[in-house]
Amino acid sequence: MPMDYEREKVIAVSFQSVNDPFLTKLFEDEYEYFGEKDEYVDDLVHLEDDENDIGGSNYVYDPTIEWNLMEPKVGEKYQKFSQLKNCLINYVVAHGYPLRFEKLESTRLVARCGRETDKKNWIASHLVKEIVFNPSIKLKELKELIRTKFNITLSISTCNRAKHKVMVMIEGKASDHCARIWDYAAEIQRSNPGSTVKVGVNLNSDGKHYFHRFYVCFHALKTGWIVGCRSVIGLDGCFLKGQVKGQLLTAIGRDANNQVYPICWGVVDIENKQNWKWFLDLLSEDVGVQEGGGLTVISDQHKGLLEVVKEVLPNAEHRQCVRHIYTNFKKSYKGEELKAIDVGAYQYLMSHNQSSWSHAYFCQACEAFENGISENFNAMIVDARKRPLLTMLEMIRLSVMERVSFMYNLKQTWEAPICPAIIKKLETFGEHYRSWFVIPSGRGVFEASPSTAHVDYGNYQEFLDFISPWFSSKRFKESYATFLQPMNGSNLCLITPYEKPLPPMFRRMPGRHRRHTMNMKKHASEKGDNGSRKRIVKCNNCQEFGHNKNSCKNPTKEPEPKPKKKIGRPSMEKIEGTSVTPRI
């Protein structure tokens, strides 16, 4: 299926560029964040000679030396409990000894040679910088890095827990992000006047507020869409993969070059009718398309979304993504090709509104029949969707802000009055029609062949005059003429007086758990297509396998008699050379 939009390079903001003291807690001292290494100041520790010291020693632990040079000594003094623990672990790892903590309390610590423990925290404390500057490192690569650097071998699950601990420590906990969502919304409104920001919270029965949903539409984006983009909006939702599970709802437009133009986005706990209505009410008010007059909406077949579009935008032309219809169609009617007549297939297609998927019913706003433009945007922000709430929102904002500036500067290099993607499409059409020839009819009228089209060249007009102004370079420039304004960091944000919401309560996501799915695939040889155990059917009429007696057309055959079972205890027979004695 050909694409009806221009695929572009991902202009994404790297994790390092979101260098905010709240969003990325980077420390010069890599152990400080884990509470396992403190700044060593001689003035803070003043030890005098004490004859009662163990062994008469006055050793003081120095946390600034290299980890592989640390060695616990009898009589050595530590400022805090975690320093002793850290010193022991560093020593045994450097020398290849196993260590097991029998007692790990605030007042005593007992360690013996044995199975290794607490590997997760130790690995996390030593690989902070590596994971910070390469957060997408694969677990196999992390395992190999640990083996090379520390000469120890860990399981994939231990590496996963260590990486997760580092990311939580660096990015902050979900509760920290949700607690500052009001401050983030206030900063957007201060720095970008005219933007729409909405925060939704739920008041639980315990009297506490929990984060529910978030919506943002920057003034620059909605202004650019109104003045420079066609009245086409793609709606879609994608899953979040960070600490807080939920959905990211997006509204994506098309610029004059037929590329992605983000309009607004929102975070909700679940993709349902209620949240889609809340999202579309705000969207229609921002872009001024009340009741959807002259608007074309493209979406998937989400039941709640289909109902909401009819309710909020009753006058809009609502198209359904043909890719989703085709996928569902294949599930119901499998086969390499359909037969000449298939009543079931016909009824399936007719059950969907023909105006939502057939070109014959489309208006002139856009020829698109699939929502690939929204899927393209979801792919552009796939890394951001793995981050906590505020980090994700900031990565999306910075990515869009950088993209708007990039597109505006790109327009300055264009000389043609039409966007490059449209010119490329015209050149493709020209290659197809190059083999045509015309037969003159007189007075500037020709007949084109092999087509039967009627061509009139009487006025010799320029073909660019017949291209819609929505594809002009001027409209493209107007779309990106308004820029997103920069925002202050978390340390300069206004502290709002609202109650800090907690993260949403845990909710099991819809769908079968991946572990169950993998188990079903693993035992596919033992199960049928529908996941049930295979049963071999035997006919009671002809005694053959593969059918039952209701559909049997074979002659009746008597079943073979089953061997009779001997009744009573087996007799003890004497075998030559041996004797069998029954057990008592």
N, C-alpha and C positions, 0 to 999 in steps of 0.2 A: 504494500500500500504506500503510494508516494506521500511525502510530507507536504503539507500545505503551509509551511512556515519556514523561516530561515533559521537553521540550527547555527548556534554561535559558540565561540569559546567561552568557557566559564570564567567570569570575572569575579572571583571570590576573594574574600579577605582571609589571610592566613591567621592561624590561632595566635601567633606572636603579636600581630598588629592590634589585637584587642588587649592592649597592655594597660589595663585598668587595675588599680590597687585592690579593688574589690573582686573583679571578675577573674583576674589571674594573680594569685598571691605568690609572686616570685620573691625569693629571698636570696641575698648574697650568701648567706650561710645555709647550705642545703639541709642541715639537720635541724635547724632551729624550729622549723614548722612542725616537726614531729615531736618536739619536746625532748629530744635525745641529745641535744648539744646546746650549751649556753655560751654566751660571750664570756670569755675568761678575763677577768680584771683582777690584778694582784691586790688592789686596794680593798676589794670586797672580801677577800679571804686573808686573814692574818692569823697565822698559826705560830704559837710559841712552843718552845721545847717542853715536852710533857714526858716525864719519866714513866707514866702509866700507859703510853702508847704501846700497842702490840708490837713486840719485837724491837721496841725502842726506835722505830723509824718515823720519819716525818715526811714521807712521800705524799705529794698532792697531785691528784689526777689532772692532767692537762688535756682538755678536749680539743685543742687546736692542732695536735700532731696528726700525722697521717693514720688512717684507720688500721692499715696493715702493720703499723709499728706499735700499736697499743699492746700493753702487757700488764695484767693485774699483778700487783705486788702485795706481799703481806704487810699490813700496817698502812696501806695507802688510804688516803681520805678523799671523799667525794662530796661535792656540793649538794647533790640530790640523788635520789634513788635511781632515776633513769640513766645516770652516767655510769654507774656500776654495771647495770644490765647491758648497756651499749658497749662498754669496754670488754666484757666477757664474750659477747657475740662476735665482736670484731676479732678478738684473739683466736677463738676457735675456728672461725672461717678462714683466717689467714694461715693457720697451721693445719687445717684439715681435720679437726677433732669434732666428734659429735657432742652435742650438749643438750641436756634436758633439765628444765626448771621444775624442781619438786615443790618449792615454796616461792611464791611471787606476790608478796604482800608489801604494804607500805613501811613496815618495820623490820622485815627480815627477807632474805633471799637465799635459797638453797639451790645450788646447781650441781649436777653430777654428769659424768660422761654417760651418754646414752643417745637415744633417738633425738634428732634435731627438732626444735620447736621454734615458734615465733619467726619463721622464715619470711612471712609476708611483710611484717613491719620492717625487718632489717633490709630486705630488698628495696622496699619503697623508699626508705631513708637514703639509700645510696644511689638510686636511679632517678631522682627527682628531675635533674637537669636534662637527662636523656629523654625522658618521657615528655617533659614540657616542650622541648624543641622538636619533638617528633611524636605528637599525640596519637597519630594513626599507625604507630609501629605495630606490627603483627606479633602475636604471642610466640610464634615459632622464632621470629627474629629476636624477641626479648629473651627467650630461653637461651638462645645461642650467645647473646651478648653477656648474659650472666655466667654462662659456662666459660667463656673466654676471659672475662674480666676477673672473676672471683674463683674460677676453677671448681665450681659446684654445679651439680645437675639438679634441677627442680622440675616438677611436673607442670603441665600446661595450666592446670587449675590453680596452682600456687602463683604462677606468673600472672594469671588473670586477676586474682584477688589483690596482688601487689599493685598492678596497674590501676585497678579500680580505686584502691586506697589513695594512690598519688593523684588521680584525677579529682577525687572528692576533696582532697586537701587543697589542691591548687584552685579549683573552680568554686569551692564552697559547697555547703550542703543545700539541699532543696529548700529547707526552711529559711536559710539566709536570703535566697533569691526571692522567694515569695514575700518575705517581710519587707522588701524594698521596692515592690512593684508600684506602690503609690508614688514613691519618690521618682521612679523612672518615668511614670506618666506625667508628673508635674514638670520634669525637665524637658520632655518633648514639647509640651505646650509652651514653655518659656522660650525655648530656642527656635522653634518653628511655629510662629503664630499662624492661626488658621487651620492647624492640624486637628484631627479628631482622634481622641484617645478615650477609651472606655475600659474600666476595670470592674469586673463582677466578682462578688464574694458571696458565700453562703453562710448563714448563721445556723450553726448546728445546735442540737438539743443540749449540748454541754455548755452553751453560752459562748463558744469560741467561733471566730470567723475563719473560713477556709477559702483558699483561692478557687475560683470557678472558671473565669474566662477573661480574655484580654483582646482588645481590638485597637488597631492603629491605622490611620490613613493620613499620610503626610500631605500638607498643603501643596507642595511642589508636584507631587505625583497626580493628585486629582485634577489640578489645574492643567498639567501637561496632557492628561488623557482627554479632557474636555475640548481643548483647542486644537490638538494635533492628531488624535487617534480616531479610528472608525468606531462606531457604536457596537462593538463586539467585545464581550467579556466571557472569559473561561473560568468556571468555578470548579474547584477541586479541593479535596482534603487528603492529607498524608499523615502517617503516624509519626509521633515523636519517639526517639530512641534513647533519651537521656534518663535522668533520675526520676523525673515526673512523667508518667505516661499520659498520653492524650493525643489530640489531633491538631494539626495546623491547617486552618482554612485559608484559602487564597483566592483572590480575584485578579486575573491577569488579562491585560488588553494586548492589542497588536499595534505597533507603531507603523509609520508609513513605509518602512523597509520590511514589513511583515516579520518583525522580531518581537521578543518578549518585552512587555511593558507592565511591570508590577503596579497595581493600583492600591491595594490594601491587603492586610493579612491579620489573622487573629488566632489565638490559642484557646481551645476549648477542651473540656474533659472527655467529650464523646461526640461523634458526628451523628446527630439526630435532628429531628424536625425542629425542635425548640431552638437549638443553637444555630441552625441554618436560618431560621426566621429572624433571630436577633442579628445575625451577621448581614443578611440582605436588607433589613430595615435601615441599618446604618449605612450600608453601601449605596442604596438608592438615594438616600438623603444627601450623601457627600457628593455624588457625581450628577445629581439632578435628573434622575430618570424615574420619577414617581410613576408608578403603574407600568413602566417599561415601554412607553410609546417610542417606536423606532429603534428599539434595542434588540440585539441578538445575543442570546445566552447559550453557551455550549457547556455541557456537563456530562457526567456519567449517569448511570441508571439508579442512583441512590433514591430509594422510595421517598424518604422524608424531603429531599431536595426537590424532587419533581412536584410534590404537593405544595411546597413553600413558594416555588416560582409561580405557580398558578395563582397563589393567594396574594403575594406581594407584588409581582410583576405580571398582571393578567394580560397586558397588551404586548408583551415581549414575545419575540419568536424564539421558542425554546427548542434547541437541537440536542439530540443525544449522541454521544460519541459512538461512531460506527464501530470502532474497535471493540468496545464493550458489547455491543449488540452481536457482532460477529463471534466473539468468544463464547457468549451464552448460546448462540445459535449452534455452534459446533458441538457444545455439550449435549444438546438435545437431539441433533440430527447429524450423526457421525457418518463418515464415509468419504471416499476420495472424490466423488461427484454425486450430485443429486440426480435422481431419476427425472425423466421428462415431466412427470406429474407427481407431486408429493403434497397431499392435502394437509398433512401436519405442518410441513414447512411453510406452506402458504398461510395457514391460520396463525402461526407464530409471528410472521412478519406483519400480518394485518392487525395483530393485537397491539402493536406499537404504532403510535401516531405517525402516519406516513410523512407528515410535514416536518418531523423531527429528525429524519434520517435520509430522505430522498431529495436529490438535487432538483427534481421537478417542482418542488414546493418551496425552495429557498428563495428568499428575497435578494436584493442587490447589495446588502451590507457586506457579505463575505461568502466565499465559496467553500469555506472549511466545513468538513463533515466529521472531524475528529478533534479531540481536545488535547492534541499533542503539545500545544503551547504551554499549557499548565503543567504537563508532565516534564517538559524541559526545565521549567523554573524549579520544580521539585528536585530535579537532579542537580541543579546549580547550588542548592542549599542543603545537600544531603549531609555534609559535615556539620553544619550548624544545628541540624535536627538531633545530633547526638549530645549536644551540650545542655547544661542547665538552663533554666528559664531566661534569665537576663542575659547570659552569655549568648544564647541562641538569638534573642531579639537584637542584640547589638551586632552580631555577625551579619544578620540579614540587613540591618539598617546600613552598616558600613559598606556592604557589598553593593546595595542599591545606590547609595550615595556616590561611590566610586564609579559605578556603571553609568550613571547619568552624566557625570563629568566626562567620562571617556567617550560617550556617544556624541556629546556636544562638540568636542574637539575633533571627532572623526568627521562630522559634517563639514568642517572647514576645509577638508581635503577633497570634497566632491565638487566637480565642475558641472556635471549634467543637471538639468532641472528635475530629473526623475531619479528615484533611489536606485542604487546598484542592483538590488535583488529583482526589481521590476525589469530593469534593462536586461538582466541575465535571462529572465523568463521570456522576454520578447525575442532575444537571440535564439533561444531554443525553439520558439514557434517558427522563426525564420528558416531554421534548418529543415523543419518539417515541410514548409510550404515552398522550399526552393525548387522542387521538382515540378511545381505547377506551371502551366502555361495558359495564356489568355488568347481568346479568339475575338477579334474586333467585330463589333456590331454597327458602329457608326456613331459620330458625335461624342466621342469619349466614353462610350459604353462598351463593356467587354463581358465575355462569359469565361469564367475560370474553369479549368479542367485539371484533374479528374472530378472536381466537385461541380455541382450544378448551381453554384452561387452566382448571383448577379453583382457585378462590380461596375461602379461608376467613377471614373477618374476625370470627370469634367472639370472640377475645380482644383485638382491636384493639391489637396490639403495635406498638411504635415501630420504624420501618424501620431506624434506626441500630443496633438491637440485632442485626440480621442481618449487619452488616458485620464482617469479620474484624478482630481486634485488631491485626493486622500493619499496618493502614492508619490506626491511631489517632495522634493528636498526641503521646500519651505515648510511643509507640515511637519516633517521630521525635526527640523530645527526648532519649531514652536513647541514640540513635545518635550524637548530637553532644555528649553531656555530658562526654566525655573529650577533652581538647585536646592537640594536638601542642605539645611544649615547645620554646622557642627554643633555638638553638644558637649557639655561639661562632663568630667569624670565623676565617679561616685563620691569622691572626697569633696567636690564642690556642689553637689546636688542639694537642692532644698529639702530639708527634712519635713515631711508633711505630718499633720497632727492626727491622721487617721490610724485606726488600730491595725497593727501589723497582722496580715492574714497568715495562716499556717498552710503548708502544702496540702493539696487535696488528699482525702482519705483513699487508701488503697482500693483499687477497683480492678477486678479481673477483666482483662481485655477480651473482646469477643473472638470466637474462632477456636479451633482445636489447638491444644498446646503442641508446640513443635516436637517435644519428646514423644508424644503419642503418635504423631504423624511419622516420625522416623521409625518407631517400633513397627508400625503397620507396613512400611516399605521393607523393613528388614525381614519380616515374615511373609513377604508377598508370595513366595513359592508355596506357602502352606495355606494361603487364604485366597478367596476369590476376588473378583474385581471390586465388589462392594465391601470388602473388609471382613466378610464372614468366612467361617471355616468351610472348606470344600467338602461337599457330600457326594458320594457316588451313589446314584439312584439305581436300584435293581427292580426289574419288573417281576411281579408276582405271577404273571400269566405265562411268559415264555422263559423266565429265569435268566434273562440277559440284562446287561448293564447299559445305562445311558437313557433309559426312558422308564415310564411307569405303565401300569396296566390300563390306565384311561386312554392313552394314545397308542397302545400296542396293537399291531396288525398281524402279528405272528400267531401261529397255531399254539394252542395251549400245551404246556409241557409240565409234567409232574415234577416237583422238586425232588432232588436226591434225598434219600432218608438220612437223617443225622445219626451218627454212631451213638449207640446207647452207652450211657455212663454206668460203670460198675458201682453197685451199691455196697456199702460197708467198707471196712478197713481192708487195705491190700494185704494179701497173704505173704508171709515171710518165706521166700523160697531160698533153698540152700544152693549156693553157687559153688562149682567145683573148685577146690583149693581154698575156699574162704567160707566163713560162716558169718551170718548176719544176726546180730543180737538186738532185739527191739529195745528202744529207750524206755525207761521207767520214769 
